[in-house]
């Protein structure tokens, strides 16, 4: 009985880690785009223009899954995985640095999801999850503090936007889990919904000025946001949620700041400070506990002991 559970945890963990590794790139890509002549509204239009067109044939074949989601669940998918969530997370980078986005938005997703999943899905808020989430929050606060967050500053606008984006994403996660919806289908509903609702409004307001940007910049944003983040990462994330559960699967999102910091060493030559390393260790430990990694390891050890014991273990 323990073997399948351990196997599912390993597979779910790999899916979760792969998704978060992709997420680590979106903050850098958005910051790069904003530093050129693109705005969060431009990048959002690129994301859903590309992802919506890619996933449109799939959605036409599979349908909106209203019978499984219900209208409330459908709204959660459209808002939490579509343009509203993306505009909040991208827009927050106008006011606050990337480190704050990775911490207050991505890294705190497990906390938002665990609370919502306990209320909506009845997922147990176990002692292990509580300990893991405390470690995650402590690590996140350490990163934000080290990055120079101040109360009463313009940064707080971005902080509020990041928190709201994380709450919307939690709604997306819980709705997908409750309906048992595949990751790719949920991503298709969100992407095509924003293609139909957001992209036309954007075109009316901003016109075709987007195409004045360098094609290299547009291609980078299209690939990172329209393909990697909006399609592939959501497919991987959905698999992790279906295998591990909403709160356990989402715990891997907390690794985003650590992965981003590690990637920045070879790419940007930026080494984290001592406090950042401590915070990343806290987050990593918290993820392992909150996602069930410690429990899976214990089951595996018990399985090995049982298999090699000369007599049954009571």
C-alpha positions in Angstrom: 0.0 0.0 0.0 2.9 2.4 0.7 4.6 1.8 -2.6 1.9 3.5 -4.8 1.7 6.4 -2.3 5.5 6.9 -2.5 5.5 6.6 -6.2 2.7 9.2 -6.6 4.5 11.6 -4.3 7.7 11.2 -6.4 5.9 11.8 -9.7 3.8 14.7 -8.2 7.0 16.2 -6.8 8.7 16.1 -10.2 5.7 17.7 -11.9 5.6 20.4 -9.2 9.3 21.1 -9.4 9.2 21.4 -13.2 6.3 23.8 -13.1 8.0 26.0 -10.5 11.2 26.0 -12.4 9.3 27.5 -15.3 7.6 30.0 -13.1 11.0 31.2 -11.9 11.5 32.6 -15.4 8.4 34.8 -15.7 9.5 37.4 -13.1 12.8 37.9 -14.9 11.0 38.0 -18.3 8.5 40.6 -17.1 11.1 42.8 -15.5 13.1 42.6 -18.8 10.0 43.5 -20.8 9.2 46.5 -18.5 12.7 47.8 -18.8 12.4 47.9 -22.6 9.1 49.5 -23.9 6.6 46.9 -23.0 3.9 47.3 -20.3 2.2 44.7 -18.1 -0.9 45.1 -20.3 1.2 44.4 -23.4 2.8 41.2 -21.9 -0.6 40.0 -20.7 -2.0 40.4 -24.3 1.0 38.5 -25.7 0.6 35.7 -23.1 -3.1 35.0 -23.9 -2.9 35.9 -27.5 -0.4 33.1 -28.0 -1.6 30.6 -25.4 -5.3 31.1 -26.4 -4.6 30.4 -30.1 -2.5 27.3 -29.2 -5.2 25.9 -26.9 -8.3 26.9 -28.8 -8.5 23.7 -30.9 -8.1 21.6 -27.8 -10.8 23.5 -25.9 -13.2 23.3 -28.9 -12.8 19.6 -28.8 -13.0 19.1 -25.0 -15.5 21.9 -24.0 -15.6 24.3 -21.0 -16.4 21.5 -18.5 -19.2 23.5 -16.9 -20.8 20.2 -15.9 -17.8 19.5 -13.8 -16.8 22.9 -12.6 -20.2 24.6 -12.2 -20.5 28.3 -13.0 -18.7 29.3 -9.8 -15.9 27.0 -10.5 -15.7 28.2 -14.1 -15.4 31.8 -12.8 -12.6 30.8 -10.5 -10.7 29.2 -13.4 -11.2 32.3 -15.6 -10.3 34.8 -12.9 -7.6 32.8 -11.2 -5.8 31.5 -14.3 -6.7 34.3 -16.7 -6.1 38.0 -17.3 -7.2 39.3 -13.9 -4.6 37.3 -11.9 -1.9 37.9 -14.5 -2.5 41.7 -14.6 -2.3 41.9 -10.8 1.0 39.9 -10.7 2.6 41.6 -13.7 1.3 45.0 -12.6 2.7 44.7 -9.1 6.2 44.6 -10.6 5.8 48.2 -11.6 5.7 49.1 -7.9 7.8 46.4 -6.2 11.0 44.5 -7.1 11.1 41.0 -8.4 12.2 39.4 -5.1 8.9 40.6 -3.5 6.9 39.2 -6.4 8.5 35.8 -6.0 7.9 35.8 -2.3 4.6 37.5 -1.7 2.9 36.0 -4.7 4.5 32.7 -5.8 6.0 31.5 -2.5 2.9 32.2 -0.4 0.6 30.3 -2.8 0.8 27.2 -0.5 -0.6 29.3 2.4 -3.5 30.7 0.3 -4.3 27.3 -1.1 -4.1 25.4 2.2 -6.5 27.7 3.8 -9.0 27.7 0.9 -8.7 23.9 0.4 -9.4 23.3 4.1 -12.6 25.3 3.8 -13.8 24.2 0.4 -12.4 20.7 -0.1 -12.1 19.7 3.5 -8.4 18.8 3.1 -6.9 18.2 6.5 -4.9 21.0 7.9 -2.5 18.6 9.6 0.3 19.4 12.1 2.9 18.7 9.4 1.3 21.2 7.0 1.1 23.8 9.7 4.8 23.3 10.6 5.7 23.4 6.9 3.7 26.6 6.2 5.2 28.3 9.3 8.7 27.6 7.9 7.6 28.8 4.4 6.2 32.1 5.8 9.3 32.7 7.9 11.5 32.2 4.9 9.4 34.4 2.7 9.4 37.2 5.3 13.1 36.9 5.5 13.5 37.4 1.8 11.2 40.3 1.7 12.9 42.0 4.6 16.3 41.4 3.1 15.1 43.0 -0.2 14.3 46.2 1.6 10.5 46.2 1.9 9.2 49.2 3.8 5.8 50.0 5.2 3.9 53.1 3.9 5.9 53.2 0.6 4.9 52.9 -3.0 6.1 49.2 -2.8 3.0 48.4 -0.7 0.8 48.9 -3.8 2.7 46.1 -5.5 2.6 44.0 -2.3 -1.2 44.2 -2.2 -1.4 43.3 -5.9 0.8 40.2 -5.4 -1.3 39.0 -2.4 -4.5 39.5 -4.4 -3.0 37.6 -7.4 -2.0 34.7 -5.1 -5.5 34.5 -3.7 -7.0 34.4 -7.2 -4.5 31.6 -8.1 -5.6 29.7 -5.0 -9.2 29.8 -6.3 -8.0 28.4 -9.6 -6.2 25.6 -7.8 -9.0 24.6 -5.6 -11.6 24.8 -8.4 -9.4 22.5 -10.6 -8.9 20.0 -7.8 -12.6 20.0 -6.8 -13.7 19.3 -10.4 -10.9 16.8 -11.0 -10.0 18.9 -14.1 -6.9 18.0 -16.1 -4.2 20.7 -16.0 -4.2 21.2 -19.7 -8.0 21.6 -19.9 -8.0 24.1 -17.0 -5.2 26.1 -18.7 -7.2 26.0 -22.0 -10.3 27.4 -20.3 -8.3 30.2 -18.7 -6.3 31.1 -21.8 -9.1 31.0 -24.4 -11.4 32.9 -22.0 -8.8 35.7 -21.8 -8.2 35.5 -25.5 -11.9 36.3 -26.1 -12.4 38.8 -23.3 -9.1 40.6 -22.7 -7.3 40.7 -26.0 -10.1 42.5 -28.0 -10.4 45.1 -25.2 -6.7 45.6 -25.2 -6.6 46.0 -29.0 -9.4 48.6 -28.8 -7.7 50.6 -26.1 -4.0 50.3 -27.2 -4.3 49.6 -30.9 -1.4 48.0 -32.7 1.4 49.9 -30.8 2.6 46.6 -29.4 4.1 45.6 -32.8 6.4 48.6 -32.6 8.5 46.8 -30.0 11.6 44.9 -31.2 10.7 41.5 -32.6 13.3 39.8 -30.4 11.5 41.2 -27.3 8.1 40.1 -28.6 9.4 36.6 -29.4 10.9 36.2 -25.9 7.7 37.2 -24.2 5.6 35.1 -26.5 7.7 32.0 -25.8 8.1 32.4 -22.1 4.6 33.6 -21.2 2.5 32.2 -24.1 4.1 28.7 -24.3 6.2 27.9 -21.2 4.1 29.6 -18.5 0.6 29.6 -19.8 0.6 26.1 -21.3 3.4 23.8 -20.2 3.8 24.9 -16.6 0.0 24.8 -16.0 -0.1 21.3 -17.5 2.6 20.2 -15.1 1.1 22.0 -12.1 -2.3 20.4 -12.8 -0.7 16.9 -12.7 1.0 17.7 -9.4 -2.3 18.9 -7.9 -4.2 15.8 -9.1 -1.5 13.5 -7.7 -0.8 15.2 -4.4 -3.9 17.3 -3.6 -4.4 21.0 -3.7 -2.5 22.1 -0.7 0.3 19.6 -1.0 0.8 20.1 -4.7 0.9 23.8 -4.4 3.6 23.7 -1.7 6.2 23.5 -4.4 5.4 27.0 -5.5 7.3 28.2 -2.4 10.5 27.1 -4.0 10.3 29.8 -6.7 12.5 32.4 -4.8 15.1 29.8 -4.2 15.2 28.5 -7.8 15.2 32.1 -9.1 18.2 33.0 -6.8 20.1 29.9 -7.8 19.5 30.6 -11.5 20.7 34.1 -11.0 24.2 32.9 -10.0 25.3 31.6 -13.4 23.0 33.9 -15.5 23.4 37.2 -13.7 26.4 36.6 -11.5 24.3 37.5 -8.4 25.1 35.6 -5.2 22.4 35.5 -2.5 23.3 37.0 0.9 23.7 34.8 4.0 20.2 35.8 5.1 18.8 34.7 1.8 20.4 31.3 2.0 18.9 30.8 5.5 15.5 31.9 4.2 15.8 29.5 1.2 16.7 26.6 3.6 13.6 27.4 5.7 11.4 27.5 2.6 12.8 24.2 1.2 12.3 22.5 4.5 8.8 23.8 4.8 7.9 22.6 1.3 9.2 19.1 2.1 7.1 18.9 5.2 3.9 20.7 3.9 3.9 18.7 0.6 4.1 15.3 2.4 7.7 14.6 1.6 8.6 13.7 5.1 5.5 11.4 5.4 6.4 9.7 2.1 10.0 9.1 3.3 8.6 7.6 6.5 6.3 5.3 4.6 9.2 4.2 2.4 11.3 3.4 5.5 8.5 1.5 7.1 7.9 -0.4 3.9 11.6 -1.4 3.7 11.6 -2.5 7.3 8.5 -4.6 6.9 9.9 -6.2 3.8 13.2 -7.2 5.5 11.8 -8.1 8.9 11.9 -11.9 9.9 8.5 -11.6 11.5 5.5 -9.2 11.1 5.8 -5.9 12.8 2.9 -5.0 15.0 
